[in-house]
Amino acid sequence: MLPAAAADRASAGWLTRGAQVARVAWVAWVAWVAWVAWVAQVAQVAQVAQVAQVAQVGQAAWVAIAIGRMASAPARP
């Protein structure tokens, strides 16, 4: 009877340990998914900011070209 009780306690310990491992694995997986989503969002925000910056620089270049053309155009009577 004593060995059976010890076996029951041992199996209960393994079940508890298995539940702890499963819980840690689940938390790690959720953290990893959240991190991947955060990295994707940061990359998207950075890309949008870069596109806006490129558009602003492009607009400034077109304005400079237009001003240069107006300045070099012959004066109208």
C-alpha positions in Angstrom: 0.0 0.0 0.0 2.8 2.4 0.8 4.4 2.0 -2.7 1.1 2.7 -4.3 0.6 5.9 -2.3 4.1 7.0 -3.3 3.4 6.2 -6.9 0.2 8.3 -6.7 2.1 11.2 -5.2 4.8 10.9 -7.9 2.3 10.9 -10.7 0.5 13.9 -9.2 3.8 15.7 -9.0 4.5 14.9 -12.7 1.0 16.2 -13.6 1.6 19.4 -11.7 5.0 19.8 -13.3 3.4 19.1 -16.7 0.8 21.7 -16.1 3.5 24.3 -15.1 5.5 23.5 -18.2 2.3 23.9 -20.3 1.5 27.2 -18.7 5.0 28.5 -19.2 4.9 27.4 -22.8 1.5 29.0 -23.4 2.7 32.3 -21.8 5.9 32.2 -23.9 3.8 31.6 -27.1 1.4 34.5 -26.3 4.4 36.8 -25.6 6.0 35.8 -28.9 2.9 36.4 -30.9 2.4 39.8 -29.2 6.1 40.7 -29.9 5.7 39.7 -33.6 2.6 41.8 -33.9 4.3 44.8 -32.2 7.3 44.5 -34.5 5.0 44.4 -37.6 3.1 47.4 -36.3 6.3 49.4 -35.7 7.6 48.5 -39.1 4.4 49.6 -40.7 4.4 52.9 -38.8 8.1 53.4 -39.8 7.2 52.7 -43.5 4.3 55.2 -43.4 6.6 57.8 -41.9 9.2 57.1 -44.5 6.7 57.4 -47.3 5.5 60.7 -45.9 9.0 62.0 -45.6 9.8 61.0 -49.2 6.6 62.7 -50.3 7.5 65.8 -48.5 11.1 65.8 -49.9 9.7 65.2 -53.4 7.2 68.0 -53.0 10.0 70.4 -51.9 12.0 69.4 -54.9 9.1 70.1 -57.3 8.6 73.5 -55.6 12.2 74.3 -56.1 12.1 73.2 -59.8 9.0 75.4 -60.3 10.6 78.4 -58.7 13.7 77.9 -60.7 11.7 77.7 -63.9 9.7 80.8 -63.0 12.9 82.7 -62.2 14.6 81.7 -65.5 11.5 82.3 -67.6 11.6 85.5 -69.8 9.7 88.4 -68.5 6.3 88.9 -70.2 5.5 92.4 -71.3 
